[in-house]
Structure formats: C-alpha cells, structure tokens
Amino acid sequence: MKDCNACGKCCIKYGDGGLSVSHQEIEQWLEDSPAIAKYVHNGQIWFDPKSKQQLHACPWLQPVSHSNSNKISHYTCAIYFNRPDDCRYYPSTLDEMIRDECEMLEPQDLRNTKQAQKALEIIMKDSWV
C-alpha cells in the first residue's frame, strides 16, 4: 500500500454533505476556529455561511497546480489540523478504499486483503488516536 498522494478523491466525494460531525467538534470550532464554524448549519457541515445552502464541495479543499501548468497535481486541506473526525479517520477499512477507488491501493493489496488491512492500520495509526 502506498502513502496518500493527496489526490483529493475522498475529499471531493464526501465534501458535499457526506460527512458527519459531532456536537463536540462544532463546539470546538465555535471556540477556536470561528471561520470553520461559519460553515455549520443545523448541526451539519459545509453550508454556505450566507445562503445556508449545502455546498457541493468542502470549502477547505485547495487544489495545487503543477508549477509549469494549470493542471492540478494534488490537493491540500486548509483546516488539516482542525478537520472533522470523519476526515481524520478516513480511510478506516480496505473495503472503503476499494469502494472509493483510493489511489493508495496497489494490485497486491487486492490480492491479499488481510495484509492490506494491516498495512492500512499501520499507516493510519497516528490519525486514529
């Protein structure tokens, strides 16, 4: 299994209302990160602060272009250290990665799923605490 290459597939897929957020996370944002809290509406995340309409993408996902072109090379998260727990703990299972076409997967991961799950657990151990 490869390390994350910041392709953004997971952020794009789940950035339009597919995430949950706890009351505790919202309270933390209200206290420490009011800019993030502005995108919360009725306990849900990533709503336009003015219109209160669900956004189609995470407002904190930032594309990074190749230096010599406008083509996107990868993505960064502007709130990485304050991101929701759903983001922090993703991916949690190999099945989830397969379903989402995660670019961390390699052919051998699909042939030996038990070993791949162990590799995922090692890669994600710091995020899952």
DSSP file (Angstrom, degrees, kcal/mol; ACC not computed):
  #  RESIDUE AA STRUCTURE BP1 BP2  ACC     N-H-->O    O-->H-N    N-H-->O    O-->H-N    TCO  KAPPA ALPHA  PHI   PSI    X-CA   Y-CA   Z-CA
    1    1 A M              0   0    0      0, 0.0   104,-0.2     0, 0.0     2,-0.1   0.000 360.0 360.0 360.0 135.8    0.0    0.0    0.0
    2    2 A K        -     0   0    0    102,-2.9     2,-0.1     1,-0.1     3,-0.1  -0.463 360.0-101.7 -86.3 161.0    1.2    3.4   -1.0
    3    3 A D        -     0   0    0      1,-0.1    -1,-0.1    -2,-0.1     2,-0.1  -0.401  57.5 -76.9 -70.8 160.5    1.2    6.5    1.2
    4    4 A C        -     0   0    0      1,-0.1    -1,-0.1    -2,-0.1    98,-0.0  -0.370  37.4-162.3 -59.9 133.7   -1.6    9.0    0.4
    5    5 A N        -     0   0    0     -3,-0.1    -1,-0.1    -2,-0.1    70,-0.1   0.272  39.1-116.6-102.9  10.3   -0.8   11.0   -2.7
    6    6 A A        +     0   0    0     68,-0.1    69,-2.2     1,-0.1    -2,-0.1   0.861  58.4 156.0  59.5  39.0   -3.3   13.8   -1.8
    7    7 A C        -     0   0    0     67,-0.2    -1,-0.1     1,-0.1    67,-0.0   0.757  47.2-135.8 -67.4 -23.7   -5.3   13.0   -5.0
    8    8 A G     >  +     0   0    0     67,-0.1     4,-2.9     3,-0.0     5,-0.3   0.415  64.5 128.2  86.9  -2.1   -8.4   14.5   -3.3
    9    9 A K  H  > S+     0   0    0      1,-0.2     4,-2.7     2,-0.2     5,-0.2   0.909  76.0  44.9 -55.2 -45.4  -10.8   11.8   -4.3
   10   10 A C  H  > S+     0   0    0      2,-0.2     4,-2.4     1,-0.2    -1,-0.2   0.909 114.4  48.3 -67.5 -41.1  -12.1   11.2   -0.8
   11   11 A C  H  > S+     0   0    0      2,-0.2     4,-0.9     1,-0.2    47,-0.4   0.889 114.5  46.2 -66.2 -39.0  -12.4   14.9    0.0
   12   12 A I  H  < S+     0   0    0     -4,-2.9     3,-0.4     2,-0.2    -2,-0.2   0.929 113.9  48.1 -68.4 -45.2  -14.3   15.5   -3.3
   13   13 A K  H  < S+     0   0    0     -4,-2.7     3,-0.4    -5,-0.3    -2,-0.2   0.902 124.2  29.6 -63.3 -42.2  -16.6   12.5   -2.8
   14   14 A Y  H >X S+     0   0    0     -4,-2.4     4,-0.6    -5,-0.2     3,-0.6   0.368  95.6  90.8-102.5   4.2  -17.5   13.4    0.8
   15   15 A G  T 3< S+     0   0    0     -4,-0.9    -1,-0.2    -3,-0.4    42,-0.1   0.427  75.4  67.3 -82.3   2.9  -17.2   17.1    0.7
   16   16 A D  T 34 S-     0   0    0     -3,-0.4    -1,-0.2    -4,-0.2    30,-0.1  -0.166 132.7 -56.8-118.6  41.8  -20.8   17.8   -0.2
   17   17 A G  T <4 S+     0   0    0     -3,-0.6    -2,-0.1     3,-0.0    -3,-0.1   0.479 102.6 115.9 105.2   3.5  -22.7   16.7    2.8
   18   18 A G     <  +     0   0    0     -4,-0.6     2,-0.3    -5,-0.1    -3,-0.1   0.365  60.7  83.8 -85.6   6.6  -21.4   13.1    3.1
   19   19 A L        -     0   0    0     -5,-0.3    26,-0.3    26,-0.2     2,-0.3  -0.766  64.1-146.3-109.7 153.6  -19.7   13.7    6.4
   20   20 A S        -     0   0    0     -2,-0.3    66,-0.5    24,-0.1     2,-0.3  -0.794  12.2-164.5-109.2 161.6  -21.0   13.7   10.0
   21   21 A V        -     0   0    0     22,-0.3     2,-0.1    -2,-0.3    -2,-0.0  -0.996  16.4-124.3-146.5 140.6  -19.7   16.0   12.7
   22   22 A S     >  -     0   0    0     -2,-0.3     4,-2.2     1,-0.1     5,-0.2  -0.423  22.5-117.8 -84.9 159.5  -20.2   15.7   16.4
   23   23 A H  H  > S+     0   0    0      1,-0.2     4,-2.7     2,-0.2     5,-0.2   0.878 117.8  56.6 -59.1 -37.9  -21.6   18.4   18.7
   24   24 A Q  H  > S+     0   0    0      2,-0.2     4,-2.3     1,-0.2    -1,-0.2   0.900 105.3  49.8 -63.0 -41.6  -18.2   18.5   20.4
   25   25 A E  H  > S+     0   0    0      2,-0.2     4,-2.5     1,-0.2    -1,-0.2   0.930 111.5  48.7 -62.9 -44.6  -16.4   19.2   17.1
   26   26 A I  H  X S+     0   0    0     -4,-2.2     4,-2.7     1,-0.2    -2,-0.2   0.929 110.9  50.1 -61.1 -45.2  -18.8   22.1   16.4
   27   27 A E  H  X S+     0   0    0     -4,-2.7     4,-1.8     1,-0.2    -1,-0.2   0.898 109.9  51.5 -59.8 -40.8  -18.3   23.5   19.9
   28   28 A Q  H  X>S+     0   0    0     -4,-2.3     4,-3.3     1,-0.2     5,-0.5   0.918 111.0  47.5 -62.8 -43.8  -14.6   23.3   19.4
   29   29 A W  H  X5S+     0   0    0     -4,-2.5     4,-1.9     1,-0.2     8,-0.3   0.913 108.7  54.4 -64.2 -41.7  -14.8   25.2   16.1
   30   30 A L  H  <5S+     0   0    0     -4,-2.7    -1,-0.2    -5,-0.2    -2,-0.2   0.884 118.2  36.4 -58.2 -37.6  -17.1   27.8   17.6
   31   31 A E  H  <5S+     0   0    0     -4,-1.8    -2,-0.2    -5,-0.2    -1,-0.2   0.924 135.1  17.2 -80.5 -48.3  -14.5   28.4   20.3
   32   32 A D  H  <5S+     0   0    0     -4,-3.3    -3,-0.2     1,-0.2    -2,-0.2   0.712 132.0  30.5-103.2 -24.3  -11.2   28.0   18.5
   33   33 A S    >X< +     0   0    0     -4,-1.9     4,-1.9    -5,-0.5     3,-1.3  -0.530  55.2 167.1-139.7  68.3  -11.9   28.3   14.8
   34   34 A P  H 3> S+     0   0    0      0, 0.0     4,-1.4     0, 0.0    -1,-0.1   0.770  77.2  65.0 -59.1 -25.7  -14.9   30.5   14.1
   35   35 A A  H 34 S+     0   0    0      1,-0.2     4,-0.2     2,-0.2    -5,-0.1   0.880 107.2  42.1 -64.3 -35.7  -14.1   30.6   10.4
   36   36 A I  H X4 S+     0   0    0     -3,-1.3     3,-2.1    -7,-0.2    10,-0.2   0.908 108.8  59.0 -73.3 -43.0  -14.8   26.9   10.2
   37   37 A A  H >< S+     0   0    0     -4,-1.9     3,-1.9    -8,-0.3    -2,-0.2   0.762  90.3  71.8 -59.4 -26.3  -17.9   27.2   12.4
   38   38 A K  T 3< S+     0   0    0     -4,-1.4    -1,-0.3     1,-0.3    -2,-0.2   0.754  92.5  58.1 -60.9 -22.6  -19.4   29.6    9.9
   39   39 A Y  T <  S+     0   0    0     -3,-2.1     8,-2.2    -4,-0.2     7,-1.0   0.263  86.7  98.0 -93.5  11.5  -19.9   26.7    7.5
   40   40 A V  E <   +A   45   0A   0     -3,-1.9     2,-0.4     5,-0.2     5,-0.2  -0.834  46.8 175.6-100.0 136.9  -22.0   24.8   10.1
   41   41 A H  E >   -A   44   0A   0      3,-2.6     3,-1.8    -2,-0.4    -3,-0.0  -0.954  68.3 -16.2-144.3 122.9  -25.8   24.9    9.8
   42   42 A N  T 3  S-     0   0    0     -2,-0.4     3,-0.1     1,-0.3    -1,-0.0   0.862 127.8 -52.3  52.3  40.6  -28.3   22.9   12.0
   43   43 A G  T 3  S+     0   0    0      1,-0.3   -22,-0.3   -20,-0.0     2,-0.3   0.549 118.6 107.5  77.3   7.1  -25.5   20.6   13.2
   44   44 A Q  E <   -A   41   0A   0     -3,-1.8    -3,-2.6   -24,-0.1    -1,-0.3  -0.798  61.5-125.1-114.6 159.0  -24.4   19.8    9.6
   45   45 A I  E    S+A   40   0A   0    -26,-0.3    -5,-0.2    -2,-0.3   -26,-0.2  -0.721  71.5  33.5-112.9 159.0  -21.2   20.9    7.9
   46   46 A W        +     0   0    0     -7,-1.0     9,-2.9    -2,-0.3     2,-0.4   0.929  69.5 147.4  69.4  56.4  -20.2   22.7    4.7
   47   47 A F  B     -B   54   0B   0     -8,-2.2    -1,-0.3     7,-0.3     7,-0.2  -0.903  58.8 -98.1-111.3 144.6  -23.1   25.0    4.2
   48   48 A D     >  -     0   0    0      5,-3.0     4,-2.1    -2,-0.4     5,-0.1  -0.442  30.5-137.2 -60.4 126.6  -22.7   28.4    2.6
   49   49 A P  T  4 S+     0   0    0      0, 0.0    -1,-0.2     0, 0.0   -10,-0.0   0.807  98.1  35.0 -59.4 -30.6  -22.5   30.9    5.5
   50   50 A K  T  4 S+     0   0    0      1,-0.1    -2,-0.0     3,-0.1    -3,-0.0   0.926 128.6  29.1 -89.9 -52.3  -24.8   33.4    3.8
   51   51 A S  T  4 S-     0   0    0      2,-0.1     3,-0.1     1,-0.0    -1,-0.1   0.692  89.6-137.8 -85.0 -18.3  -27.4   31.3    1.9
   52   52 A K     <  +     0   0    0     -4,-2.1     2,-0.3     1,-0.3    -1,-0.0   0.694  54.7 143.3  64.8  20.8  -27.3   28.3    4.3
   53   53 A Q        -     0   0    0     -5,-0.1    -5,-3.0     1,-0.1    -1,-0.3  -0.696  61.4 -99.0 -89.5 143.9  -27.4   26.1    1.2
   54   54 A Q  B     -B   47   0B   0     -2,-0.3    -7,-0.3    -7,-0.2     2,-0.1  -0.400  40.2-128.5 -59.9 129.7  -25.4   22.8    1.2
   55   55 A L        -     0   0    0     -9,-2.9    -1,-0.1    -2,-0.1     3,-0.1  -0.439   2.8-136.6 -76.6 156.6  -22.1   23.3   -0.7
   56   56 A H  S    S+     0   0    0      1,-0.1     2,-0.3    -2,-0.1   -40,-0.2   0.476  86.6  24.8 -91.3  -4.0  -21.1   20.9   -3.4
   57   57 A A  S    S-     0   0    0    -42,-0.1    -1,-0.1   -11,-0.1   -45,-0.1  -0.989  95.6 -86.4-155.0 155.0  -17.5   20.7   -2.2
   58   58 A C    >   -     0   0    0    -47,-0.4     3,-1.2    -2,-0.3   -43,-0.1  -0.471  33.4-142.7 -62.2 128.3  -15.6   21.2    1.0
   59   59 A P  T 3  S+     0   0    0      0, 0.0    -1,-0.2     0, 0.0   -44,-0.0   0.620  97.5  55.9 -70.3  -9.9  -14.7   24.9    1.3
   60   60 A W  T 3  S+     0   0    0      2,-0.0    18,-2.8    19,-0.0     2,-0.5   0.454  77.5 106.0-103.3  -2.5  -11.3   24.0    2.7
   61   61 A L  E <   -C   77   0C   0     -3,-1.2    16,-0.2    16,-0.2    14,-0.0  -0.693  53.3-166.8 -81.4 122.6  -10.1   21.7   -0.1
   62   62 A Q  E     -C   76   0C   0     14,-3.1    14,-2.5    -2,-0.5     2,-0.2  -0.941  12.6-139.6-118.6 118.7   -7.4   23.6   -2.1
   63   63 A P  E     -C   75   0C   0      0, 0.0     2,-0.5     0, 0.0    12,-0.2  -0.493  12.6-153.5 -72.8 144.2   -6.2   22.4   -5.5
   64   64 A V  E     -C   74   0C   0     10,-3.0     9,-3.3    -2,-0.2    10,-1.5  -0.984  11.5-148.4-119.6 123.9   -2.4   22.8   -6.1
   65   65 A S  E     -C   72   0C   0     -2,-0.5     7,-0.2     7,-0.3     5,-0.1  -0.552  26.4 -95.7 -91.1 154.1   -1.4   23.1   -9.7
   66   66 A H    >   -     0   0    0      5,-2.7     3,-1.3    -2,-0.2    -1,-0.1  -0.364  38.7-118.5 -58.3 147.8    1.9   22.0  -11.3
   67   67 A S  T 3  S+     0   0    0      1,-0.3    -1,-0.1    -3,-0.1    -2,-0.1   0.781 111.5  42.4 -65.4 -25.7    4.3   24.9  -11.4
   68   68 A N  T 3  S+     0   0    0      3,-0.1     2,-0.3     0, 0.0    -1,-0.3   0.270 121.8  25.1-107.0  12.3    4.5   24.9  -15.2
   69   69 A S  S <  S-     0   0    0     -3,-1.3    -4,-0.0     2,-0.2     0, 0.0  -0.951  75.7-110.5-157.6 176.6    0.8   24.4  -16.0
   70   70 A N  S    S+     0   0    0     -2,-0.3     2,-0.2    -5,-0.1    -3,-0.1   0.373  76.2 119.9 -93.9   2.8   -2.7   24.9  -14.7
   71   71 A K  S    S-     0   0    0      1,-0.1    -5,-2.7    -6,-0.1     2,-0.3  -0.507  71.7-114.1 -73.0 133.9   -3.2   21.1  -14.3
   72   72 A I  E     -C   65   0C   0     -7,-0.2    -7,-0.3    -2,-0.2     3,-0.1  -0.501  31.6-179.1 -70.6 128.6   -4.0   20.1  -10.7
   73   73 A S  E     -     0   0C   0     -9,-3.3     2,-0.3     1,-0.4    -8,-0.2   0.766  63.1 -34.4 -96.9 -32.7   -1.2   18.0   -9.2
   74   74 A H  E     -C   64   0C   0    -10,-1.5   -10,-3.0   -66,-0.0    -1,-0.4  -0.956  59.6-106.6-170.6-177.5   -2.7   17.4   -5.8
   75   75 A Y  E     -C   63   0C   0    -69,-2.2     2,-0.3    -2,-0.3   -67,-0.1  -0.906  18.3-159.0-126.1 154.3   -4.9   18.9   -3.1
   76   76 A T  E     -C   62   0C   0    -14,-2.5   -14,-3.1    -2,-0.3     2,-0.6  -0.896  19.2-126.0-125.5 162.0   -4.3   20.3    0.4
   77   77 A C  E >   -C   61   0C   0     -2,-0.3     3,-1.3   -16,-0.2   -16,-0.2  -0.939   7.9-158.1-111.2 118.8   -6.6   20.9    3.3
   78   78 A A  T 3  S+     0   0    0    -18,-2.8     3,-0.1    -2,-0.6    -1,-0.1   0.679  97.1  38.6 -70.0 -16.6   -6.7   24.4    4.7
   79   79 A I  T >> S+     0   0    0    -19,-0.2     3,-2.1     1,-0.1     4,-0.6  -0.064  74.2 140.3-120.6  32.4   -8.0   23.1    8.0
   80   80 A Y  G X4 S+     0   0    0     -3,-1.3     3,-0.9     1,-0.3    -1,-0.1   0.842  74.9  43.7 -47.1 -46.0   -6.0   19.9    8.2
   81   81 A F  G 34 S+     0   0    0      1,-0.2    -1,-0.3    -4,-0.2    -2,-0.1   0.609 123.6  37.6 -79.8 -10.4   -5.3   20.1   12.0
   82   82 A N  G <4 S+     0   0    0     -3,-2.1    -1,-0.2     2,-0.0    -2,-0.2   0.138  87.5 134.7-120.6  16.7   -8.9   21.1   12.7
   83   83 A R    <<  -     0   0    0     -3,-0.9    -3,-0.0    -4,-0.6     5,-0.0  -0.207  65.4 -86.2 -66.6 158.6  -10.6   18.9   10.1
   84   84 A P    >>  -     0   0    0      0, 0.0     4,-2.3     0, 0.0     3,-0.7  -0.229  35.2-114.1 -62.0 154.3  -13.6   16.8   11.1
   85   85 A D  H 3> S+     0   0    0      1,-0.2     4,-2.6     2,-0.2     5,-0.2   0.856 116.0  63.2 -58.5 -35.8  -13.1   13.4   12.7
   86   86 A D  H 34 S+     0   0    0    -66,-0.5     4,-0.3     1,-0.2    -1,-0.2   0.892 109.3  41.1 -56.6 -38.5  -14.7   11.8    9.6
   87   87 A C  H X4 S+     0   0    0     -3,-0.7     3,-1.1     2,-0.2    -2,-0.2   0.908 112.9  54.1 -72.5 -43.6  -11.8   13.2    7.6
   88   88 A R  H 3< S+     0   0    0     -4,-2.3    -2,-0.2     1,-0.3    -1,-0.2   0.851 113.0  42.1 -59.9 -37.3   -9.2   12.4   10.3
   89   89 A Y  T 3< S+     0   0    0     -4,-2.6    -1,-0.3    -5,-0.2    -2,-0.2   0.393  89.7 145.3 -96.1   3.3  -10.1    8.7   10.5
   90   90 A Y    <   +     0   0    0     -3,-1.1     2,-0.1    -4,-0.3   -80,-0.0  -0.716  55.0  33.3 -89.3 138.3  -10.5    8.1    6.7
   91   91 A P        +     0   0    0      0, 0.0    -1,-0.1     0, 0.0     3,-0.1   0.648  66.2 157.0 -83.9 151.9   -9.8    5.6    5.4
   92   92 A S        +     0   0    0      1,-0.2     2,-0.3    -2,-0.1    -2,-0.1   0.659  62.7  31.2-111.0 -22.6  -10.7    3.0    8.0
   93   93 A T     >  -     0   0    0      1,-0.1     4,-1.6    27,-0.0    -1,-0.2  -0.955  69.2-126.4-135.8 156.6  -11.2   -0.1    6.0
   94   94 A L  H  > S+     0   0    0     -2,-0.3     4,-2.7     1,-0.2     5,-0.2   0.888 112.2  58.2 -64.2 -40.2   -9.9   -1.6    2.9
   95   95 A D  H  > S+     0   0    0      1,-0.2     4,-2.6     2,-0.2    -1,-0.2   0.897 104.6  51.4 -57.4 -40.9  -13.5   -2.1    1.6
   96   96 A E  H  > S+     0   0    0      1,-0.2     4,-2.0     2,-0.2    -1,-0.2   0.904 110.4  48.8 -61.6 -42.3  -14.0    1.7    2.0
   97   97 A M  H  <>S+     0   0    0     -4,-1.6     5,-2.7     2,-0.2     4,-0.3   0.900 111.7  48.5 -65.8 -41.9  -10.8    2.3    0.0
   98   98 A I  H ><5S+     0   0    0     -4,-2.7     3,-1.4     1,-0.2    -2,-0.2   0.944 111.5  49.9 -63.1 -48.3  -11.9   -0.1   -2.8
   99   99 A R  H 3<5S+     0   0    0     -4,-2.6    -1,-0.2     1,-0.3    -2,-0.2   0.872 115.3  43.5 -57.3 -39.4  -15.3    1.5   -3.0
  100  100 A D  T 3<5S-     0   0    0     -4,-2.0    -1,-0.3    -5,-0.2    -2,-0.2   0.351 109.4-121.6 -92.1   5.1  -13.9    5.0   -3.2
  101  101 A E  T < 5 -     0   0    0     -3,-1.4    -3,-0.2    -4,-0.3    -4,-0.1   0.896  37.9-162.5  55.5  44.6  -11.1    4.0   -5.7
  102  102 A C    > < -     0   0    0     -5,-2.7     3,-1.1     1,-0.1    -1,-0.2  -0.332  18.7-141.9 -61.0 133.9   -8.4    5.2   -3.4
  103  103 A E  T 3  S+     0   0    0      1,-0.2    -1,-0.1    -2,-0.1  -101,-0.1   0.465  92.8  77.2 -79.6  -1.6   -5.1    5.7   -5.1
  104  104 A M  T 3  S+     0   0    0   -103,-0.1  -102,-2.9    -7,-0.1    -1,-0.2   0.757  77.0  97.7 -73.6 -23.9   -3.2    4.3   -2.1
  105  105 A L    <   -     0   0    0     -3,-1.1  -102,-0.0  -104,-0.2     3,-0.0  -0.348  55.6-167.0 -71.2 143.6   -4.2    0.8   -3.2
  106  106 A E    >>  -     0   0    0     -2,-0.1     3,-1.4     1,-0.1     4,-1.0  -0.857  37.8-101.9-122.1 161.0   -1.8   -1.4   -5.2
  107  107 A P  H >> S+     0   0    0      0, 0.0     4,-1.1     0, 0.0     3,-0.6   0.857 120.9  56.2 -52.9 -39.1   -2.6   -4.6   -7.0
  108  108 A Q  H 3> S+     0   0    0      1,-0.2     4,-2.0     2,-0.2     8,-0.2   0.788  98.3  62.9 -66.4 -25.4   -1.2   -6.8   -4.3
  109  109 A D  H <4 S+     0   0    0     -3,-1.4     7,-0.3     1,-0.2    -1,-0.2   0.867 103.6  48.0 -65.1 -35.3   -3.5   -5.1   -1.8
  110  110 A L  H << S+     0   0    0     -4,-1.0     3,-0.4    -3,-0.6    -1,-0.2   0.765 112.2  49.5 -76.4 -25.5   -6.5   -6.5   -3.7
  111  111 A R  H  < S+     0   0    0     -4,-1.1     2,-0.4     1,-0.3    -2,-0.2   0.811 122.2  31.5 -80.9 -31.2   -4.9  -10.0   -3.8
  112  112 A N     X  +     0   0    0     -4,-2.0     4,-2.1     1,-0.1    -1,-0.3  -0.721  68.7 169.4-129.1  81.3   -4.1  -10.1   -0.1
  113  113 A T  H  > S+     0   0    0     -2,-0.4     4,-2.4    -3,-0.4     5,-0.2   0.820  75.1  56.1 -67.6 -32.6   -6.8   -8.1    1.7
  114  114 A K  H  > S+     0   0    0      2,-0.2     4,-1.8     1,-0.2    -1,-0.2   0.935 110.9  44.4 -65.1 -44.1   -5.8   -9.1    5.2
  115  115 A Q  H  > S+     0   0    0      1,-0.2     4,-2.3     2,-0.2    -2,-0.2   0.887 112.3  53.2 -65.6 -38.6   -2.2   -7.9    4.7
  116  116 A A  H  X S+     0   0    0     -4,-2.1     4,-2.5    -7,-0.3    -2,-0.2   0.898 106.8  51.2 -64.4 -40.4   -3.5   -4.7    3.1
  117  117 A Q  H  X S+     0   0    0     -4,-2.4     4,-2.3     2,-0.2    -1,-0.2   0.899 110.0  50.5 -63.7 -39.2   -5.8   -4.0    6.1
  118  118 A K  H  X S+     0   0    0     -4,-1.8     4,-1.8     2,-0.2    -2,-0.2   0.911 110.0  50.1 -63.5 -41.4   -2.8   -4.5    8.4
  119  119 A A  H  X S+     0   0    0     -4,-2.3     4,-2.5     1,-0.2    -2,-0.2   0.907 109.4  51.5 -63.1 -41.4   -0.8   -2.0    6.3
  120  120 A L  H  X S+     0   0    0     -4,-2.5     4,-2.7     1,-0.2    -1,-0.2   0.919 107.2  53.0 -60.3 -43.8   -3.6    0.5    6.4
  121  121 A E  H  X S+     0   0    0     -4,-2.3     4,-0.6     1,-0.2    -1,-0.2   0.864 110.5  47.6 -61.3 -36.6   -3.8    0.2   10.2
  122  122 A I  H >< S+     0   0    0     -4,-1.8     3,-0.6     2,-0.2     4,-0.3   0.929 113.4  47.3 -68.9 -45.6    0.0    0.9   10.4
  123  123 A I  H 3< S+     0   0    0     -4,-2.5     3,-0.4     1,-0.2    -2,-0.2   0.892 119.8  38.8 -61.7 -40.6   -0.3    3.9    8.0
  124  124 A M  H >X S+     0   0    0     -4,-2.7     4,-2.1     1,-0.2     3,-0.8   0.429  82.0 106.1 -93.7   0.8   -3.3    5.4    9.9
  125  125 A K  T << S+     0   0    0     -3,-0.6     4,-0.3    -4,-0.6    -1,-0.2   0.826  82.1  48.2 -55.0 -36.2   -2.3    4.6   13.5
  126  126 A D  T >4 S+     0   0    0     -3,-0.4     3,-0.5    -4,-0.3    -1,-0.3   0.836 113.1  47.8 -74.6 -31.1   -1.4    8.3   14.2
  127  127 A S  T <4 S+     0   0    0     -3,-0.8    -2,-0.2     1,-0.2    -1,-0.2   0.825 105.8  58.5 -75.2 -31.3   -4.7    9.6   12.8
  128  128 A W  T 3<        0   0    0     -4,-2.1    -1,-0.2     1,-0.2    -2,-0.2   0.467 360.0 360.0 -82.2  -1.3   -6.9    7.1   14.6
  129  129 A V    <         0   0    0     -3,-0.5    -1,-0.2    -4,-0.3    -2,-0.1   0.477 360.0 360.0 -88.5 360.0   -5.8    8.1   18.1
